[in-house]
Structure formats: C-alpha cells, structure tokens
Amino acid sequence: MHREITLPDNYHYHFIGIGGIGMSAIAMALLKKGCSVSGSDLIDNAQINKLRISGAIIFKSQDFRNINFIEEKYFSKQLIVVISSAIKKTNKELAYCLKNKLSIKHRSEILSSIMQAYTSIAIAGTHGKTSTSTFLSTLLDLCTNNSSSIIGGIQPIYNSNSHIKDTKYLVAEIDESDGSASNYISNLAVINNIDFDHCDFYSNIDEVISTFKKFAYNSQECLINYDCKKTRLNIPCDYRWSIKEIKGIEYSLIPEEMSHLNTIAKYYENGKLIDSFIIPIPGLHNLSNIAGAIAVCRINKIKTKD
C-alpha cells in the first residue's frame, strides 16, 4: 500500500522560474497536497494561470522584494526556495537567497521527496520520456484508477502536467539534462534510450551513461529498452522490452501491420505469445514507448487487456 505524503506543514515553497513545464508540475503537486506555494517568472502562461487559480502567489519580476514579501507573509513557516538548473547564480532573486543563506533546494530534491510516498515509477531517457510517461499514466489510470503523475508535458486525460491524488502509483518524468537524475530513488526506473545530448552540461557520452547508471542503481528495480544499444550494453537491469526481439526478452511488442492510423502488434511475455493488440497510434517510436508502458504495468501485475 502507498504511504501518506509527510510534507511538513510549516514549510513554504517558493519557486524561482515557476512557469517551466517541470517546475510548474511540482508546484501544482505541492498545492494539491495542501502546501503553501509561491513563485516568480518573467513570463505568463497557462501553467502559471492554473497555479494562480489554485492558490499560488505569483510574482512577475525576480528580485529580493519577492522574498521579503513571502518572509513577512509566512513568518511562521520555514522558507524553502526551489530552483532548476536553468536558474543561474546571477539571477537577482537567487543571488539574494544565496547571500542571506536561505534554504535552497533543487527541484529534483522536492520531486524525489514526493515520490517516496508512492510506488514510484521514474521515466528517464534521452528521447521519448514525456510520451512514455503520458502513455503509462493513461494506461494506469484506465486499468487501476489508482495512479498519480508529475510529468514534463500536458496529459490529455488530465489536461495537466500534474495529477496528484491519494493513490498507490506515481509516474514521474525524470530530467537527465543537468545530471540530477542520480538524485532520485524510485521503486522502478525506466530508461527509454541513451544518446549524447545536453552538451552544455555533458562533455561526452560516457558522462551521460554514468548519470543513467546512477539513476538505475538508486532504484529498486530497472526496466530498459533493449532495442537501444547504448542502454542494452551499459545499464544493468531486471527487465527488458523490445519491438524487435522476442527471445530472451521479458516484454515484446512486435509490429505485424502498420498504417498512418494504427499499428497491429503481437504481444509476448518471456517469449510466449499472449495476445494481439490494435494500437490506435502510428509510428515505431510510439510503439516502443507503449511497449515500455505495458511492461511497467505487467511488472506490477496489472492487466492491460481483459
């Protein structure tokens, strides 16, 4: 069974750059759990408007006066300043927080603390993690009605990037762009693929692989896309999925017919044919992401088709 989130009610969370797709998702999750939240951003978008409607205090500038206001309004609470790696030390608001030695947390630390209250499924990979997270969230919701999610995209089923309830499962999309993927501890780590990206942070592919290795090591179990050579050769895992191979693979979804509207595929577990699926989404990349989502469900003993 899941555990209740034990986020201290004497904390106030202030996000510098609250409008980002990842930051806004975490901020909304905190609001839905009853925490007090504020944030600043130089832009205004749909996510900021949703946060404002949900009770967050939003500042349209980024300077020390925002912090002064929050400290005065929430004088009885401990202020936690939340940042992403996109916020540089030259940011005036962050510079003030650093100068005054306020408590500053990276967004990965806050998301990781939320994940500990659930059976957490952490989706990572250089490409396709938002799609995989969306497919999995939708599948879990349809099959169990017992799933929450925090991802870096708007999920059609919720019309939100943050769906938080008192559920067993939590799907969390993990950002590897700044090396913070190694900060997470999850029940199941899912790695779509590994490629050399984010060269403003990583110097070479070996550094990227090292981040994913740490991410996998910190999790109780690991599921990988066997079709990605770099992932297959470098990440120790408990489970594999494939849309190409059947032998020696725990979860295979092999395409039989493809069109611009859908894909018909045969589904195998441990080499044994289980069923045929008609998937109303075209494309091999989508088929692979869906195969990963099905694999997660089956690892957790969830039926995806009656």
C-alpha positions in Angstrom: 0.0 0.0 0.0 1.1 3.6 -0.5 2.2 5.9 2.3 0.8 9.3 3.1 3.0 12.1 2.0 4.6 13.7 5.0 5.5 17.1 3.7 5.9 19.4 6.7 3.0 21.9 7.1 5.4 24.5 8.5 7.2 24.9 5.2 6.5 27.4 2.4 7.8 26.6 -1.1 8.9 29.5 -3.3 9.8 28.5 -6.9 12.2 30.8 -8.9 11.1 30.2 -12.5 7.8 28.6 -11.6 6.4 28.7 -15.1 8.6 26.0 -16.6 6.8 22.8 -17.5 8.7 20.7 -14.9 8.7 23.3 -12.1 5.0 24.1 -12.5 4.1 20.4 -12.3 6.0 20.1 -8.9 4.5 23.3 -7.6 1.0 22.1 -8.5 1.6 18.8 -6.8 2.6 20.6 -3.6 -0.6 22.8 -3.8 -2.7 19.7 -4.2 -1.2 18.3 -1.1 -2.1 21.4 0.9 1.3 23.1 0.9 1.6 26.9 0.6 3.4 27.8 -2.6 4.6 31.0 -4.4 6.8 31.6 -7.3 8.3 34.1 -9.8 8.7 34.1 -13.5 9.2 36.7 -16.2 6.7 35.0 -18.5 3.0 34.3 -18.1 1.5 31.1 -19.4 -1.3 28.7 -19.0 0.5 26.8 -16.2 1.1 29.9 -14.2 -2.6 30.8 -14.5 -3.6 27.4 -13.2 -1.2 27.8 -10.3 -2.6 31.2 -9.5 -6.2 29.9 -9.6 -5.1 27.0 -7.3 -3.8 29.4 -4.7 -0.2 30.1 -5.5 1.2 33.6 -5.1 2.8 34.6 -8.4 5.4 37.4 -8.9 6.0 38.8 -12.4 9.5 40.0 -11.5 12.6 38.3 -10.0 14.2 40.3 -7.2 14.7 40.4 -3.5 11.4 42.1 -2.8 9.6 38.9 -3.6 11.5 37.1 -0.8 10.9 39.9 1.6 7.1 39.7 0.9 7.0 36.0 1.4 9.0 36.0 4.6 6.7 38.6 6.0 3.5 36.9 4.9 4.6 33.4 6.0 6.7 34.5 9.0 5.7 31.4 11.0 6.9 29.0 8.2 10.3 27.9 7.1 11.0 29.1 3.6 12.2 26.6 1.0 13.5 28.2 -2.2 13.2 25.8 -5.2 15.2 26.2 -8.3 16.1 24.3 -11.5 19.5 24.3 -13.2 18.1 26.9 -15.6 18.3 29.5 -12.8 21.8 30.9 -12.7 23.6 32.5 -9.7 23.4 35.8 -11.5 19.6 35.8 -11.1 18.9 38.6 -8.7 16.3 36.7 -6.7 18.6 33.6 -6.3 21.6 35.8 -5.5 19.7 37.4 -2.6 18.7 33.9 -1.3 22.4 32.8 -1.5 23.6 35.9 0.2 21.2 35.5 3.0 21.9 31.8 3.3 18.3 30.7 2.8 17.4 27.1 2.3 17.7 26.3 -1.4 16.6 23.0 -3.0 16.9 21.7 -6.5 13.6 20.7 -8.0 14.8 17.1 -8.2 15.0 17.0 -4.3 11.4 18.2 -4.0 10.1 15.7 -6.6 12.1 12.9 -5.1 10.5 13.6 -1.6 7.1 13.4 -3.1 7.9 10.2 -4.9 8.7 8.4 -1.6 5.0 8.4 -0.6 4.1 6.2 -3.6 5.0 3.1 -5.5 7.1 5.3 -7.8 7.8 4.7 -11.5 10.5 7.0 -12.7 10.7 7.5 -16.5 14.0 8.6 -18.0 15.8 8.6 -21.3 17.3 11.0 -23.8 14.2 10.8 -26.1 10.6 9.9 -25.6 10.2 10.1 -21.9 7.2 12.5 -22.0 5.4 10.3 -24.4 6.2 7.2 -22.4 5.1 8.9 -19.2 1.8 10.0 -20.8 1.1 6.6 -22.2 1.8 5.0 -18.9 -0.2 7.5 -16.9 -3.2 6.9 -19.2 -2.9 3.1 -19.1 -2.5 3.0 -15.3 -5.5 5.3 -14.9 -7.7 3.2 -17.2 -6.6 -0.1 -15.7 -6.4 0.8 -12.0 -7.9 4.3 -11.3 -5.1 4.4 -8.8 -2.3 6.5 -10.3 -0.9 10.0 -10.0 1.7 11.6 -12.2 4.1 14.5 -12.5 5.5 14.9 -16.0 7.0 17.4 -18.4 4.0 17.7 -20.7 0.3 18.2 -20.7 -1.5 14.9 -20.4 -4.8 14.8 -22.4 -6.5 12.6 -19.9 -6.0 15.2 -17.2 -5.4 18.3 -19.2 -2.5 18.9 -16.8 1.2 18.1 -16.2 0.4 17.3 -12.6 -2.2 14.8 -11.4 -1.9 14.2 -7.7 -4.3 12.2 -5.6 -4.2 9.7 -2.7 -3.2 6.8 -5.0 -0.8 3.8 -5.0 1.2 4.7 -8.0 3.1 7.8 -9.1 4.5 8.2 -12.6 7.3 10.8 -12.6 9.3 12.0 -15.6 12.9 12.4 -14.7 15.2 15.1 -16.3 18.7 14.0 -17.0 19.9 17.2 -18.7 21.7 18.5 -15.6 22.9 15.3 -14.0 20.2 15.4 -11.4 18.7 12.1 -12.4 21.0 10.5 -9.9 19.2 12.3 -7.1 16.1 10.1 -7.4 15.2 7.0 -5.6 12.3 5.0 -7.2 10.6 1.7 -7.0 11.1 1.2 -10.7 13.5 3.0 -13.0 12.5 3.0 -16.7 15.2 4.0 -19.3 14.0 4.6 -22.9 17.3 5.2 -24.5 20.7 6.9 -24.1 22.2 9.3 -26.6 24.7 12.2 -26.4 22.6 15.3 -25.7 22.8 18.3 -23.5 26.4 19.1 -24.4 26.2 22.3 -22.4 26.4 20.0 -19.4 28.0 16.8 -20.5 31.4 16.6 -22.2 30.9 13.1 -23.7 28.7 10.1 -23.9 30.4 8.4 -21.0 29.2 11.1 -18.7 25.7 10.7 -19.9 25.9 6.9 -19.4 27.3 7.5 -15.9 24.2 9.6 -14.9 21.8 6.9 -16.1 23.8 4.2 -14.3 23.5 6.1 -11.0 19.8 6.6 -11.7 19.3 2.8 -12.3 21.5 1.9 -9.2 19.4 4.1 -6.9 16.2 2.3 -7.9 14.8 -0.9 -6.5 14.4 -2.4 -10.0 15.2 -1.3 -13.5 13.4 -1.7 -16.9 15.2 -0.8 -20.1 14.5 -0.6 -23.8 16.6 -3.5 -25.2 16.5 -2.0 -28.7 18.8 0.9 -27.7 22.3 -0.4 -28.0 23.9 2.1 -25.5 21.2 1.2 -22.9 21.5 -2.5 -23.5 25.3 -2.6 -23.2 25.7 -0.2 -20.3 22.8 -0.4 -17.9 22.3 -3.4 -15.5 18.6 -4.2 -15.4 15.9 -6.5 -14.1 13.6 -6.3 -17.1 13.7 -5.5 -20.8 11.3 -4.6 -23.5 11.6 -4.7 -27.3 9.7 -4.2 -30.5 12.3 -6.2 -32.5 13.3 -9.2 -30.4 11.4 -12.0 -28.7 14.0 -14.5 -27.5 15.4 -13.6 -24.0 13.1 -10.6 -23.6 10.6 -10.3 -20.9 8.2 -8.0 -22.8 8.0 -7.8 -26.6 5.5 -6.0 -28.8 6.2 -7.0 -32.4 4.5 -5.0 -35.2 2.6 -7.0 -37.7 0.7 -4.4 -39.7 1.2 -0.6 -39.7 -0.7 2.3 -41.2 -1.0 6.0 -40.8 -3.8 5.4 -38.3 -2.7 2.5 -36.1 -0.5 -0.5 -35.5 -1.4 -4.1 -35.1 1.2 -5.9 -32.9 1.7 -9.2 -31.2 2.5 -9.1 -27.5 4.8 -11.7 -25.9 6.0 -12.2 -22.3 9.2 -14.2 -21.9 8.9 -15.4 -25.5 5.3 -16.7 -25.1 2.6 -15.2 -27.3 0.0 -13.6 -25.1 -2.3 -11.6 -27.4 -2.6 -9.2 -30.4 -3.1 -5.5 -29.8 -4.6 -2.9 -32.1 -2.9 0.3 -31.1 -4.6 3.5 -32.4 -1.3 5.4 -32.6 1.0 5.1 -35.6 4.8 5.0 -35.6 7.6 2.7 -34.4 8.8 5.2 -31.8 5.3 5.3 -30.3 5.1 1.5 -30.4 8.3 1.3 -28.4 7.1 3.8 -25.8 3.8 2.0 -25.5 5.6 -1.3 -25.1 7.5 0.2 -22.2 4.3 1.4 -20.6 2.8 -2.1 -21.0 5.9 -3.6 -19.5 5.6 -1.4 -16.4 2.0 -2.5 -15.9 2.9 -6.2 -16.2 5.8 -5.8 -13.8 3.3 -4.5 -11.3 0.9 -7.4 -12.0 -1.6 -5.1 -13.7 -3.8 -6.5 -16.5 -3.8 -4.2 -19.6 -6.4 -6.1 -21.5 -9.3 -8.3 -20.3 
